[in-house]
Amino acid sequence: MDSYTLSGPVLYLLIVWAVVTAVFLGLLLWRNLLESHEDDQLFIDPAEEHMAKEQRQLVSRINTLSRPILLTGILAGTLLVVTAGLWLYQGLKNF
């Protein structure tokens, strides 16, 4: 019985998938960290305007992360499916 090792395109795709997944998880972690600093308060007093401004900036930073998170998540899922398909194809071809 032959031992099958990962090599060639499957190995490279797995490495790319691991990098993209690490970036995806890092972005999720960063957004979660930013969201933990977000307050659910209403600032009415003009003296607290600087706090309201900080919250608006924080919400803006959280919103700008949504698109890269979506794209890296889709890319990681697509790479995983393509890698699995190529691995199965090579396995069936060698069978």
C-alpha positions in Angstrom: 0.0 0.0 0.0 1.5 3.3 -1.1 1.7 6.2 1.3 0.3 9.4 -0.1 1.9 12.6 0.9 0.7 16.1 0.1 2.8 17.7 -2.6 2.6 19.9 -5.5 -0.5 22.2 -6.0 -2.4 20.7 -3.0 0.4 21.6 -0.6 0.7 25.1 -2.0 -3.0 25.6 -1.8 -3.0 24.4 1.8 -0.3 26.9 2.6 -2.2 29.8 1.0 -5.4 28.7 2.7 -3.6 28.7 6.1 -2.3 32.2 5.5 -5.7 33.6 4.4 -7.4 31.9 7.3 -4.9 33.3 9.7 -5.6 36.8 8.3 -9.3 36.2 8.5 -9.1 35.1 12.1 -6.9 38.0 12.9 -9.4 40.5 11.4 -12.2 38.9 13.4 -10.2 39.1 16.6 -9.3 42.8 15.9 -13.0 43.7 15.2 -14.0 41.8 18.4 -11.4 43.8 20.4 -12.7 47.1 19.0 -16.3 46.1 19.7 -15.4 45.4 23.3 -14.4 49.1 23.7 -17.7 50.4 22.1 -20.1 52.0 24.6 -23.9 51.9 24.3 -24.4 55.3 25.7 -26.1 58.5 24.5 -24.0 61.6 25.0 -26.3 64.6 25.6 -24.1 67.0 27.5 -21.9 69.2 25.2 -19.0 68.6 27.6 -19.0 64.9 26.6 -18.8 65.7 22.9 -15.2 64.4 22.8 -16.4 61.0 24.1 -19.1 60.9 21.4 -16.6 61.8 18.8 -14.3 58.9 19.9 -17.3 56.5 19.8 -18.1 57.6 16.2 -14.5 57.0 15.2 -14.6 53.6 16.8 -17.8 52.6 15.0 -16.3 53.9 11.7 -13.2 51.7 12.2 -15.4 48.7 13.0 -17.5 49.3 9.9 -14.4 49.5 7.7 -13.3 46.1 8.8 -16.5 44.4 7.6 -15.6 44.2 3.9 -12.1 42.7 4.4 -13.5 40.2 6.8 -16.2 39.2 4.3 -13.7 38.9 1.5 -11.1 36.9 3.4 -13.8 34.6 4.8 -15.1 33.9 1.3 -11.6 33.4 0.0 -10.7 31.0 2.8 -13.8 29.0 2.2 -13.3 28.9 -1.6 -9.6 27.8 -1.1 -10.6 25.1 1.2 -13.2 23.7 -1.2 -10.8 23.9 -4.2 -8.0 22.2 -2.2 -10.3 19.4 -1.0 -11.6 18.9 -4.6 -8.1 18.8 -6.0 -6.9 16.4 -3.3 -9.9 14.1 -4.0 -9.3 14.3 -7.7 -5.6 13.4 -7.3 -6.5 10.6 -5.0 -9.1 9.1 -7.3 -6.8 9.5 -10.3 -4.1 7.5 -8.5 -6.5 4.9 -7.3 
